[in-house]
């Protein structure tokens, strides 16, 4: 239990939105967000929005200080009521996965108990993020300039980190952890 409190707990929620329902979903996010943040132990709330024309999936990553606090939110009547309201906007049902620490990148699908050692998680995450941090701004800055977005450190960092998190969650880590799983889980 002490280790759980130290590492916190994360839930990754994915919602595939029906075509044309993006605006209503954004409104829903604006209403559910403050309620979630009011729950004891809430640490962070991040939204990875779909890329226009490529995806209709929103990913919401929420962190709490303990798994107990996180589960209190996820299974609360308040959240249940909000999920009932959003269901008509979704292609699929409300899907989520709860984990502790960085485990959500390293837990094989269908298995929530086996995770690699933390030092291996650290090395793998670091080795995956480092090249992305070096390369992503090299093409983000010219792309932003090309489309007329004013070059400002905050804007560049916002776009770059959003792309890096998306690539880590959907492209790099699923393939990378599969590629090195023999070493990772040894």
N, CA and C atoms as an extended XYZ file, in Angstrom:
558
Properties=species:S:1:pos:R:3:atomname:S:1:resname:S:1:resid:I:1 pbc="F F F"
N         0.817       -1.203        0.000 N   UNK     1
C         0.000        0.000        0.000 CA  UNK     1
C         0.857        1.262        0.000 C   UNK     1
N         1.991        1.246        0.743 N   UNK     2
C         2.877        2.402        0.767 CA  UNK     2
C         3.480        2.630       -0.612 C   UNK     2
N         3.843        1.553       -1.308 N   UNK     3
C         4.395        1.659       -2.650 CA  UNK     3
C         3.363        2.234       -3.606 C   UNK     3
N         2.113        1.832       -3.454 N   UNK     4
C         1.024        2.350       -4.298 CA  UNK     4
C         0.896        3.855       -4.122 C   UNK     4
N         0.940        4.338       -2.875 N   UNK     5
C         0.800        5.760       -2.616 CA  UNK     5
C         1.961        6.533       -3.214 C   UNK     5
N         3.175        5.956       -3.184 N   UNK     6
C         4.353        6.616       -3.720 CA  UNK     6
C         4.278        6.738       -5.237 C   UNK     6
N         3.786        5.720       -5.913 N   UNK     7
C         3.771        5.695       -7.366 CA  UNK     7
C         2.517        6.293       -7.975 C   UNK     7
N         1.462        6.414       -7.223 N   UNK     8
C         0.218        6.931       -7.761 CA  UNK     8
C        -0.478        5.899       -8.637 C   UNK     8
N        -1.545        6.319       -9.273 N   UNK     9
C        -2.308        5.423      -10.138 CA  UNK     9
C        -2.821        6.235      -11.325 C   UNK     9
N        -2.902        5.562      -12.468 N   UNK    10
C        -3.296        6.209      -13.714 CA  UNK    10
C        -4.430        5.436      -14.356 C   UNK    10
N        -5.362        6.158      -14.947 N   UNK    11
C        -6.378        5.521      -15.770 CA  UNK    11
C        -6.261        6.133      -17.163 C   UNK    11
N        -6.291        5.273      -18.163 N   UNK    12
C        -6.286        5.712      -19.552 CA  UNK    12
C        -7.657        5.365      -20.120 C   UNK    12
N        -8.395        6.392      -20.516 N   UNK    13
C        -9.749        6.223      -21.032 CA  UNK    13
C        -9.731        6.550      -22.523 C   UNK    13
N       -10.302        5.660      -23.329 N   UNK    14
C       -10.385        5.943      -24.763 CA  UNK    14
C       -11.847        5.990      -25.181 C   UNK    14
N       -12.143        7.011      -25.947 N   UNK    15
C       -13.495        7.197      -26.481 CA  UNK    15
C       -13.395        7.439      -27.978 C   UNK    15
N       -13.991        6.559      -28.767 N   UNK    16
C       -14.118        6.785      -30.212 CA  UNK    16
C       -15.420        7.547      -30.426 C   UNK    16
N       -15.299        8.739      -30.966 N   UNK    17
C       -16.433        9.643      -31.101 CA  UNK    17
C       -17.110        9.457      -32.458 C   UNK    17
N       -18.430        9.491      -32.436 N   UNK    18
C       -19.190        9.422      -33.689 CA  UNK    18
C       -18.880       10.664      -34.534 C   UNK    18
N       -18.946       10.498      -35.829 N   UNK    19
C       -18.695       11.612      -36.734 CA  UNK    19
C       -19.675       12.751      -36.450 C   UNK    19
N       -19.128       13.939      -36.339 N   UNK    20
C       -19.946       15.118      -36.090 CA  UNK    20
C       -20.247       15.381      -34.631 C   UNK    20
N       -19.765       14.530      -33.731 N   UNK    21
C       -20.075       14.685      -32.309 CA  UNK    21
C       -18.940       15.334      -31.518 C   UNK    21
N       -17.895       15.783      -32.208 N   UNK    22
C       -16.726       16.350      -31.534 CA  UNK    22
C       -17.050       17.543      -30.657 C   UNK    22
N       -17.865       18.443      -31.144 N   UNK    23
C       -18.202       19.642      -30.387 CA  UNK    23
C       -18.972       19.298      -29.108 C   UNK    23
N       -19.936       18.404      -29.230 N   UNK    24
C       -20.708       17.979      -28.047 CA  UNK    24
C       -19.800       17.259      -27.050 C   UNK    24
N       -18.849       16.471      -27.578 N   UNK    25
C       -17.928       15.753      -26.688 CA  UNK    25
C       -17.025       16.741      -25.951 C   UNK    25
N       -16.544       17.764      -26.651 N   UNK    26
C       -15.712       18.789      -26.012 CA  UNK    26
C       -16.483       19.485      -24.889 C   UNK    26
N       -17.764       19.763      -25.115 N   UNK    27
C       -18.608       20.361      -24.084 CA  UNK    27
C       -18.696       19.426      -22.883 C   UNK    27
N       -18.898       18.140      -23.166 N   UNK    28
C       -18.975       17.132      -22.101 CA  UNK    28
C       -17.674       17.097      -21.297 C   UNK    28
N       -16.526       17.151      -21.994 N   UNK    29
C       -15.227       17.177      -21.296 CA  UNK    29
C       -15.141       18.380      -20.358 C   UNK    29
N       -15.640       19.528      -20.840 N   UNK    30
C       -15.622       20.734      -20.018 CA  UNK    30
C       -16.478       20.626      -18.769 C   UNK    30
N       -17.484       19.770      -18.807 N   UNK    31
C       -18.361       19.586      -17.644 CA  UNK    31
C       -17.832       18.517      -16.687 C   UNK    31
N       -17.299       17.419      -17.233 N   UNK    32
C       -16.835       16.333      -16.369 CA  UNK    32
C       -15.482       16.652      -15.717 C   UNK    32
N       -14.645       17.435      -16.411 N   UNK    33
C       -13.309       17.750      -15.900 CA  UNK    33
C       -13.293       18.324      -14.493 C   UNK    33
N       -14.041       19.403      -14.234 N   UNK    34
C       -14.018       19.983      -12.890 CA  UNK    34
C       -14.524       19.019      -11.807 C   UNK    34
N       -15.471       18.164      -12.165 N   UNK    35
C       -15.987       17.199      -11.180 CA  UNK    35
C       -14.892       16.195      -10.848 C   UNK    35
N       -14.196       15.685      -11.862 N   UNK    36
C       -13.098       14.747      -11.640 CA  UNK    36
C       -12.012       15.391      -10.773 C   UNK    36
N       -11.639       16.616      -11.133 N   UNK    37
C       -10.565       17.297      -10.401 CA  UNK    37
C       -10.940       17.601       -8.954 C   UNK    37
N       -12.228       17.589       -8.626 N   UNK    38
C       -12.655       17.864       -7.250 CA  UNK    38
C       -12.544       16.645       -6.350 C   UNK    38
N       -12.308       15.459       -6.931 N   UNK    39
C       -12.223       14.242       -6.118 CA  UNK    39
C       -10.901       14.190       -5.363 C   UNK    39
N       -10.911       13.648       -4.150 N   UNK    40
C        -9.689       13.561       -3.345 CA  UNK    40
C        -8.585       12.795       -4.069 C   UNK    40
N        -7.380       13.348       -3.992 N   UNK    41
C        -6.204       12.668       -4.546 CA  UNK    41
C        -5.947       12.935       -6.013 C   UNK    41
N        -6.790       13.741       -6.674 N   UNK    42
C        -6.581       14.023       -8.097 CA  UNK    42
C        -5.259       14.764       -8.287 C   UNK    42
N        -4.452       14.305       -9.257 N   UNK    43
C        -3.165       14.938       -9.534 CA  UNK    43
C        -3.117       15.609      -10.906 C   UNK    43
N        -3.673       14.957      -11.915 N   UNK    44
C        -3.469       15.444      -13.271 CA  UNK    44
C        -4.556       14.933      -14.195 C   UNK    44
N        -4.826       15.701      -15.245 N   UNK    45
C        -5.857       15.371      -16.238 CA  UNK    45
C        -5.287       15.816      -17.578 C   UNK    45
N        -5.100       14.886      -18.495 N   UNK    46
C        -4.571       15.232      -19.811 CA  UNK    46
C        -5.473       14.648      -20.887 C   UNK    46
N        -5.661       15.416      -21.933 N   UNK    47
C        -6.504       14.964      -23.041 CA  UNK    47
C        -5.655       14.916      -24.299 C   UNK    47
N        -5.655       13.776      -24.955 N   UNK    48
C        -5.010       13.652      -26.256 CA  UNK    48
C        -6.144       13.632      -27.264 C   UNK    48
N        -6.253       14.717      -28.000 N   UNK    49
C        -7.352       14.874      -28.942 CA  UNK    49
C        -7.032       14.181      -30.262 C   UNK    49
N        -8.068       13.807      -31.000 N   UNK    50
C        -7.827       13.166      -32.293 CA  UNK    50
C        -7.198       14.145      -33.279 C   UNK    50
N        -6.487       13.588      -34.240 N   UNK    51
C        -5.925       14.399      -35.306 CA  UNK    51
C        -6.957       14.426      -36.424 C   UNK    51
N        -7.368       15.618      -36.809 N   UNK    52
C        -8.429       15.783      -37.806 CA  UNK    52
C        -8.128       14.985      -39.071 C   UNK    52
N        -9.099       14.224      -39.498 N   UNK    53
C        -8.982       13.435      -40.707 CA  UNK    53
C        -8.285       12.100      -40.533 C   UNK    53
N        -7.645       11.882      -39.373 N   UNK    54
C        -6.920       10.635      -39.138 CA  UNK    54
C        -7.563        9.750      -38.094 C   UNK    54
N        -8.165       10.376      -37.088 N   UNK    55
C        -8.676        9.596      -35.970 CA  UNK    55
C        -9.852       10.316      -35.337 C   UNK    55
N       -10.749        9.543      -34.768 N   UNK    56
C       -11.858       10.111      -34.019 CA  UNK    56
C       -11.773        9.700      -32.567 C   UNK    56
N       -10.562        9.341      -32.121 N   UNK    57
C       -10.397        8.813      -30.765 CA  UNK    57
C        -9.794        9.857      -29.836 C   UNK    57
N       -10.492       10.072      -28.736 N   UNK    58
C        -9.963       10.886      -27.647 CA  UNK    58
C        -9.364        9.941      -26.620 C   UNK    58
N        -8.214       10.313      -26.081 N   UNK    59
C        -7.606        9.564      -24.994 CA  UNK    59
C        -7.473       10.511      -23.813 C   UNK    59
N        -8.039       10.115      -22.690 N   UNK    60
C        -7.976       10.925      -21.482 CA  UNK    60
C        -7.134       10.161      -20.467 C   UNK    60
N        -6.078       10.806      -19.986 N   UNK    61
C        -5.179       10.196      -19.007 CA  UNK    61
C        -5.360       10.959      -17.697 C   UNK    61
N        -5.769       10.233      -16.669 N   UNK    62
C        -6.038       10.863      -15.371 CA  UNK    62
C        -5.173       10.177      -14.316 C   UNK    62
N        -4.515       10.989      -13.498 N   UNK    63
C        -3.676       10.444      -12.431 CA  UNK    63
C        -4.216       10.857      -11.068 C   UNK    63
N        -4.157        9.900      -10.145 N   UNK    64
C        -4.510       10.143       -8.745 CA  UNK    64
C        -3.342        9.705       -7.878 C   UNK    64
N        -3.341       10.159       -6.631 N   UNK    65
C        -2.229        9.826       -5.744 CA  UNK    65
C        -2.227        8.359       -5.319 C   UNK    65
N        -3.406        7.729       -5.259 N   UNK    66
C        -3.483        6.308       -4.902 CA  UNK    66
C        -4.491        5.613       -5.810 C   UNK    66
N        -4.349        4.323       -5.905 N   UNK    67
C        -5.310        3.546       -6.686 CA  UNK    67
C        -6.695        3.621       -6.049 C   UNK    67
N        -6.731        3.665       -4.742 N   UNK    68
C        -8.016        3.757       -4.033 CA  UNK    68
C        -8.768        5.032       -4.429 C   UNK    68
N        -8.057        6.162       -4.456 N   UNK    69
C        -8.700        7.420       -4.854 CA  UNK    69
C        -9.132        7.373       -6.321 C   UNK    69
N        -8.293        6.792       -7.161 N   UNK    70
C        -8.643        6.685       -8.574 CA  UNK    70
C        -9.899        5.845       -8.769 C   UNK    70
N        -9.952        4.704       -8.105 N   UNK    71
C       -11.127        3.835       -8.230 CA  UNK    71
C       -12.380        4.511       -7.657 C   UNK    71
N       -12.202        5.342       -6.631 N   UNK    72
C       -13.353        6.076       -6.087 CA  UNK    72
C       -13.947        6.979       -7.166 C   UNK    72
N       -13.092        7.598       -7.992 N   UNK    73
C       -13.589        8.437       -9.084 CA  UNK    73
C       -14.189        7.580      -10.201 C   UNK    73
N       -13.439        6.598      -10.663 N   UNK    74
C       -13.864        5.800      -11.825 CA  UNK    74
C       -15.206        5.117      -11.578 C   UNK    74
N       -15.437        4.643      -10.369 N   UNK    75
C       -16.674        3.912      -10.068 CA  UNK    75
C       -17.697        4.766       -9.311 C   UNK    75
N       -17.505        6.084       -9.339 N   UNK    76
C       -18.420        6.980       -8.620 CA  UNK    76
C       -19.735        7.150       -9.380 C   UNK    76
N       -20.766        7.511       -8.624 N   UNK    77
C       -22.071        7.798       -9.238 CA  UNK    77
C       -21.972        9.002      -10.168 C   UNK    77
N       -21.156        9.988       -9.780 N   UNK    78
C       -20.999       11.180      -10.612 CA  UNK    78
C       -20.455       10.813      -11.996 C   UNK    78
N       -19.390       10.027      -12.029 N   UNK    79
C       -18.814        9.643      -13.319 CA  UNK    79
C       -19.793        8.765      -14.096 C   UNK    79
N       -20.453        7.876      -13.405 N   UNK    80
C       -21.436        7.004      -14.065 CA  UNK    80
C       -22.505        7.838      -14.781 C   UNK    80
N       -22.966        8.899      -14.127 N   UNK    81
C       -23.973        9.775      -14.736 CA  UNK    81
C       -23.416       10.494      -15.977 C   UNK    81
N       -22.164       10.957      -15.877 N   UNK    82
C       -21.539       11.609      -17.028 CA  UNK    82
C       -21.355       10.627      -18.189 C   UNK    82
N       -20.956        9.396      -17.891 N   UNK    83
C       -20.760        8.391      -18.944 CA  UNK    83
C       -22.091        8.073      -19.616 C   UNK    83
N       -23.160        7.994      -18.827 N   UNK    84
C       -24.489        7.770      -19.416 CA  UNK    84
C       -24.853        8.890      -20.395 C   UNK    84
N       -24.475       10.125      -20.062 N   UNK    85
C       -24.761       11.262      -20.939 CA  UNK    85
C       -23.964       11.214      -22.242 C   UNK    85
N       -22.723       10.711      -22.179 N   UNK    86
C       -21.848       10.741      -23.356 CA  UNK    86
C       -22.021        9.528      -24.272 C   UNK    86
N       -22.597        8.463      -23.782 N   UNK    87
C       -22.726        7.235      -24.589 CA  UNK    87
C       -23.297        7.454      -25.992 C   UNK    87
N       -24.333        8.281      -26.158 N   UNK    88
C       -24.864        8.489      -27.517 CA  UNK    88
C       -23.845        9.112      -28.487 C   UNK    88
N       -22.791        9.738      -27.962 N   UNK    89
C       -21.769       10.353      -28.811 CA  UNK    89
C       -20.662        9.383      -29.198 C   UNK    89
N       -20.635        8.200      -28.569 N   UNK    90
C       -19.524        7.262      -28.735 CA  UNK    90
C       -19.825        6.172      -29.755 C   UNK    90
N       -18.786        5.780      -30.501 N   UNK    91
C       -18.869        4.636      -31.413 CA  UNK    91
C       -18.872        3.336      -30.608 C   UNK    91
N       -18.035        3.288      -29.561 N   UNK    92
C       -17.913        2.122      -28.673 CA  UNK    92
C       -18.339        2.555      -27.284 C   UNK    92
N       -18.259        1.617      -26.363 N   UNK    93
C       -18.567        1.952      -24.975 CA  UNK    93
C       -17.376        2.666      -24.341 C   UNK    93
N       -17.565        3.137      -23.132 N   UNK    94
C       -16.522        3.756      -22.324 CA  UNK    94
C       -15.475        2.691      -22.010 C   UNK    94
N       -14.240        2.890      -22.459 N   UNK    95
C       -13.176        1.908      -22.211 CA  UNK    95
C       -12.080        2.553      -21.383 C   UNK    95
N       -11.612        1.816      -20.367 N   UNK    96
C       -10.521        2.353      -19.566 CA  UNK    96
C        -9.659        1.234      -19.015 C   UNK    96
N        -8.420        1.616      -18.676 N   UNK    97
C        -7.462        0.689      -18.089 CA  UNK    97
C        -6.774        1.399      -16.937 C   UNK    97
N        -6.787        0.794      -15.767 N   UNK    98
C        -6.166        1.367      -14.570 CA  UNK    98
C        -4.815        0.703      -14.351 C   UNK    98
N        -3.806        1.516      -14.031 N   UNK    99
C        -2.486        0.974      -13.701 CA  UNK    99
C        -1.794        1.905      -12.719 C   UNK    99
N        -0.649        1.464      -12.222 N   UNK   100
C         0.132        2.295      -11.315 CA  UNK   100
C         1.429        2.676      -12.000 C   UNK   100
N         1.994        3.812      -11.629 N   UNK   101
C         3.263        4.266      -12.200 CA  UNK   101
C         3.199        4.347      -13.718 C   UNK   101
N         4.268        3.899      -14.384 N   UNK   102
C         4.327        3.883      -15.848 CA  UNK   102
C         3.881        2.545      -16.406 C   UNK   102
N         3.284        1.716      -15.566 N   UNK   103
C         2.948        0.351      -15.975 CA  UNK   103
C         2.045        0.275      -17.198 C   UNK   103
N         1.238        1.310      -17.450 N   UNK   104
C         0.288        1.197      -18.558 CA  UNK   104
C         0.986        1.075      -19.909 C   UNK   104
N         2.258        1.486      -20.019 N   UNK   105
C         2.986        1.299      -21.272 CA  UNK   105
C         3.587       -0.091      -21.370 C   UNK   105
N         3.679       -0.788      -20.249 N   UNK   106
C         4.407       -2.042      -20.223 CA  UNK   106
C         3.554       -3.252      -19.894 C   UNK   106
N         2.270       -3.078      -19.663 N   UNK   107
C         1.404       -4.196      -19.328 CA  UNK   107
C         0.898       -4.839      -20.599 C   UNK   107
N         1.200       -6.117      -20.823 N   UNK   108
C         0.699       -6.766      -22.028 CA  UNK   108
C        -0.827       -6.761      -22.041 C   UNK   108
N        -1.413       -6.639      -23.249 N   UNK   109
C        -2.870       -6.635      -23.352 CA  UNK   109
C        -3.448       -7.893      -22.744 C   UNK   109
N        -4.519       -7.713      -21.983 N   UNK   110
C        -5.185       -8.850      -21.364 CA  UNK   110
C        -4.524       -9.318      -20.087 C   UNK   110
N        -3.441       -8.658      -19.652 N   UNK   111
C        -2.742       -9.075      -18.443 CA  UNK   111
C        -2.427       -7.846      -17.617 C   UNK   111
N        -3.042       -7.734      -16.470 N   UNK   112
C        -2.819       -6.542      -15.655 CA  UNK   112
C        -1.927       -6.816      -14.450 C   UNK   112
N        -1.303       -8.004      -14.368 N   UNK   113
C        -0.505       -8.303      -13.191 CA  UNK   113
C         0.997       -8.348      -13.457 C   UNK   113
N         1.438       -8.702      -14.656 N   UNK   114
C         2.860       -8.832      -14.929 CA  UNK   114
C         3.387       -7.522      -15.508 C   UNK   114
N         4.348       -6.915      -14.804 N   UNK   115
C         5.005       -5.718      -15.309 CA  UNK   115
C         6.502       -5.863      -15.094 C   UNK   115
N         7.305       -5.261      -15.965 N   UNK   116
C         8.756       -5.364      -15.807 CA  UNK   116
C         9.256       -4.541      -14.627 C   UNK   116
N        10.508       -4.777      -14.291 N   UNK   117
C        11.130       -4.022      -13.199 CA  UNK   117
C        11.145       -2.539      -13.549 C   UNK   117
N        11.034       -1.707      -12.518 N   UNK   118
C        10.957       -0.255      -12.744 CA  UNK   118
C        12.192        0.281      -13.467 C   UNK   118
N        13.387       -0.211      -13.131 N   UNK   119
C        14.590        0.308      -13.779 CA  UNK   119
C        14.571       -0.003      -15.273 C   UNK   119
N        13.963       -1.122      -15.670 N   UNK   120
C        13.841       -1.444      -17.092 CA  UNK   120
C        12.818       -0.513      -17.747 C   UNK   120
N        11.730       -0.231      -17.043 N   UNK   121
C        10.734        0.708      -17.563 CA  UNK   121
C        11.382        2.080      -17.798 C   UNK   121
N        12.194        2.496      -16.827 N   UNK   122
C        12.891        3.777      -16.935 CA  UNK   122
C        13.785        3.805      -18.170 C   UNK   122
N        14.622        2.800      -18.338 N   UNK   123
C        15.551        2.766      -19.476 CA  UNK   123
C        14.821        2.729      -20.815 C   UNK   123
N        13.774        1.926      -20.895 N   UNK   124
C        13.022        1.819      -22.150 CA  UNK   124
C        12.319        3.145      -22.463 C   UNK   124
N        11.683        3.737      -21.481 N   UNK   125
C        10.989        5.009      -21.701 CA  UNK   125
C        11.976        6.093      -22.114 C   UNK   125
N        13.068        6.172      -21.413 N   UNK   126
C        14.101        7.176      -21.712 CA  UNK   126
C        14.649        6.976      -23.123 C   UNK   126
N        14.959        5.742      -23.472 N   UNK   127
C        15.529        5.474      -24.794 CA  UNK   127
C        14.523        5.729      -25.915 C   UNK   127
N        13.242        5.666      -25.623 N   UNK   128
C        12.221        5.952      -26.639 CA  UNK   128
C        11.941        7.449      -26.746 C   UNK   128
N        11.928        8.150      -25.618 N   UNK   129
C        11.608        9.579      -25.629 CA  UNK   129
C        12.763       10.412      -26.184 C   UNK   129
N        13.996       10.054      -25.839 N   UNK   130
C        15.150       10.873      -26.228 CA  UNK   130
C        15.192       11.169      -27.734 C   UNK   130
N        15.123       10.165      -28.611 N   UNK   131
C        15.158       10.499      -30.049 CA  UNK   131
C        13.954       11.331      -30.498 C   UNK   131
N        12.788       11.079      -29.895 N   UNK   132
C        11.607       11.866      -30.260 CA  UNK   132
C        11.769       13.333      -29.873 C   UNK   132
N        12.361       13.578      -28.713 N   UNK   133
C        12.586       14.950      -28.252 CA  UNK   133
C        13.590       15.660      -29.157 C   UNK   133
N        14.564       14.928      -29.669 N   UNK   134
C        15.543       15.527      -30.573 CA  UNK   134
C        14.968       15.823      -31.956 C   UNK   134
N        14.188       14.886      -32.489 N   UNK   135
C        13.755       14.963      -33.882 CA  UNK   135
C        12.450       15.728      -34.083 C   UNK   135
N        11.489       15.549      -33.201 N   UNK   136
C        10.158       16.139      -33.409 CA  UNK   136
C        10.195       17.651      -33.640 C   UNK   136
N        10.900       18.430      -32.816 N   UNK   137
C        10.917       19.881      -33.070 CA  UNK   137
C        11.535       20.248      -34.427 C   UNK   137
N        12.413       19.402      -34.957 N   UNK   138
C        13.057       19.698      -36.239 CA  UNK   138
C        12.071       19.746      -37.397 C   UNK   138
N        10.956       19.022      -37.272 N   UNK   139
C         9.938       19.103      -38.328 CA  UNK   139
C         8.696       19.851      -37.881 C   UNK   139
N         8.477       19.966      -36.571 N   UNK   140
C         7.318       20.720      -36.083 CA  UNK   140
C         7.495       22.217      -36.351 C   UNK   140
N         8.678       22.747      -36.071 N   UNK   141
C         8.914       24.184      -36.234 CA  UNK   141
C         8.706       24.611      -37.699 C   UNK   141
N         9.329       23.930      -38.678 N   UNK   142
C         9.052       24.328      -40.069 CA  UNK   142
C         7.585       24.140      -40.460 C   UNK   142
N         6.948       23.089      -39.954 N   UNK   143
C         5.540       22.857      -40.291 CA  UNK   143
C         4.665       23.976      -39.739 C   UNK   143
N         4.906       24.389      -38.510 N   UNK   144
C         4.136       25.491      -37.922 CA  UNK   144
C         4.372       26.787      -38.697 C   UNK   144
N         5.627       27.022      -39.054 N   UNK   145
C         5.969       28.222      -39.829 CA  UNK   145
C         5.257       28.196      -41.180 C   UNK   145
N         5.241       27.033      -41.817 N   UNK   146
C         4.621       26.869      -43.133 CA  UNK   146
C         3.122       27.180      -43.111 C   UNK   146
N         2.447       26.773      -42.017 N   UNK   147
C         0.996       27.014      -41.954 CA  UNK   147
C         0.653       28.363      -41.312 C   UNK   147
N         1.695       29.154      -40.993 N   UNK   148
C         1.465       30.509      -40.517 CA  UNK   148
C         1.259       30.672      -39.029 C   UNK   148
N         1.577       29.637      -38.248 N   UNK   149
C         1.458       29.745      -36.793 CA  UNK   149
C         2.675       30.514      -36.285 C   UNK   149
N         2.453       31.548      -35.463 N   UNK   150
C         3.600       32.313      -34.955 CA  UNK   150
C         4.534       31.417      -34.135 C   UNK   150
N         5.827       31.544      -34.396 N   UNK   151
C         6.801       30.724      -33.686 CA  UNK   151
C         7.037       31.300      -32.298 C   UNK   151
N         6.586       30.571      -31.332 N   UNK   152
C         6.733       30.943      -29.934 CA  UNK   152
C         7.091       29.677      -29.174 C   UNK   152
N         7.973       29.788      -28.213 N   UNK   153
C         8.443       28.616      -27.475 CA  UNK   153
C         7.297       27.808      -26.892 C   UNK   153
N         6.312       28.479      -26.315 N   UNK   154
C         5.207       27.754      -25.691 CA  UNK   154
C         4.373       27.001      -26.722 C   UNK   154
N         4.116       27.628      -27.852 N   UNK   155
C         3.331       26.962      -28.899 CA  UNK   155
C         4.108       25.777      -29.463 C   UNK   155
N         5.385       26.004      -29.770 N   UNK   156
C         6.231       24.932      -30.312 CA  UNK   156
C         6.311       23.761      -29.336 C   UNK   156
N         6.534       24.070      -28.058 N   UNK   157
C         6.615       23.008      -27.053 CA  UNK   157
C         5.282       22.292      -26.870 C   UNK   157
N         4.181       23.035      -26.913 N   UNK   158
C         2.858       22.434      -26.776 CA  UNK   158
C         2.617       21.427      -27.902 C   UNK   158
N         2.857       21.848      -29.129 N   UNK   159
C         2.630       20.963      -30.277 CA  UNK   159
C         3.610       19.792      -30.253 C   UNK   159
N         4.890       20.080      -30.004 N   UNK   160
C         5.908       19.015      -29.990 CA  UNK   160
C         5.619       17.969      -28.920 C   UNK   160
N         5.325       18.409      -27.695 N   UNK   161
C         5.074       17.432      -26.631 CA  UNK   161
C         3.792       16.654      -26.883 C   UNK   161
N         2.778       17.310      -27.455 N   UNK   162
C         1.556       16.588      -27.809 CA  UNK   162
C         1.834       15.486      -28.817 C   UNK   162
N         2.638       15.790      -29.819 N   UNK   163
C         2.991       14.787      -30.836 CA  UNK   163
C         3.831       13.682      -30.210 C   UNK   163
N         4.768       14.047      -29.350 N   UNK   164
C         5.626       13.040      -28.697 CA  UNK   164
C         4.794       12.098      -27.840 C   UNK   164
N         3.861       12.644      -27.050 N   UNK   165
C         3.017       11.790      -26.206 CA  UNK   165
C         2.165       10.873      -27.079 C   UNK   165
N         1.599       11.418      -28.149 N   UNK   166
C         0.798       10.599      -29.065 CA  UNK   166
C         1.651        9.472      -29.652 C   UNK   166
N         2.843        9.818      -30.153 N   UNK   167
C         3.724        8.801      -30.743 CA  UNK   167
C         4.139        7.757      -29.714 C   UNK   167
N         4.440        8.201      -28.499 N   UNK   168
C         4.823        7.258      -27.439 CA  UNK   168
C         3.680        6.295      -27.135 C   UNK   168
N         2.475        6.836      -26.992 N   UNK   169
C         1.333        6.013      -26.579 CA  UNK   169
C         0.838        5.083      -27.674 C   UNK   169
N         0.850        5.546      -28.931 N   UNK   170
C         0.206        4.780      -29.994 CA  UNK   170
C         1.163        4.131      -30.992 C   UNK   170
N         2.366        4.651      -31.123 N   UNK   171
C         3.262        4.134      -32.147 CA  UNK   171
C         4.495        3.474      -31.537 C   UNK   171
N         5.260        4.235      -30.789 N   UNK   172
C         6.568        3.762      -30.332 CA  UNK   172
C         6.460        2.668      -29.275 C   UNK   172
N         5.817        2.969      -28.140 N   UNK   173
C         5.840        2.026      -27.020 CA  UNK   173
C         5.160        0.684      -27.312 C   UNK   173
N         4.028        0.645      -27.984 N   UNK   174
C         3.453       -0.678      -28.261 CA  UNK   174
C         4.394       -1.566      -29.085 C   UNK   174
N         5.042       -0.974      -30.095 N   UNK   175
C         5.943       -1.767      -30.942 CA  UNK   175
C         7.282       -2.023      -30.255 C   UNK   175
N         7.821       -0.993      -29.623 N   UNK   176
C         9.129       -1.095      -28.963 CA  UNK   176
C         9.080       -2.114      -27.823 C   UNK   176
N         8.055       -2.047      -26.984 N   UNK   177
C         7.982       -2.992      -25.861 CA  UNK   177
C         7.768       -4.427      -26.360 C   UNK   177
N         7.058       -4.591      -27.485 N   UNK   178
C         6.908       -5.921      -28.081 CA  UNK   178
C         8.242       -6.426      -28.626 C   UNK   178
N         9.003       -5.523      -29.252 N   UNK   179
C        10.287       -5.867      -29.839 CA  UNK   179
C        11.288       -6.347      -28.788 C   UNK   179
N        11.278       -5.722      -27.633 N   UNK   180
C        12.264       -6.059      -26.592 CA  UNK   180
C        11.640       -6.819      -25.417 C   UNK   180
N        10.476       -7.420      -25.621 N   UNK   181
C         9.761       -8.020      -24.497 CA  UNK   181
C        10.540       -9.151      -23.832 C   UNK   181
N        11.347       -9.868      -24.577 N   UNK   182
C        12.125      -10.956      -23.978 CA  UNK   182
C        13.036      -10.414      -22.878 C   UNK   182
N        13.769       -9.313      -23.183 N   UNK   183
C        14.635       -8.695      -22.197 CA  UNK   183
C        13.810       -7.998      -21.128 C   UNK   183
N        12.770       -7.304      -21.548 N   UNK   184
C        11.966       -6.488      -20.658 CA  UNK   184
C        11.322       -7.319      -19.533 C   UNK   184
N        10.813       -8.491      -19.887 N   UNK   185
C        10.108       -9.315      -18.902 CA  UNK   185
C        10.959      -10.417      -18.301 C   UNK   185
N        12.261      -10.444      -18.649 N   UNK   186
C        13.165      -11.479      -18.091 CA  UNK   186
C        13.428      -11.233      -16.630 C   UNK   186
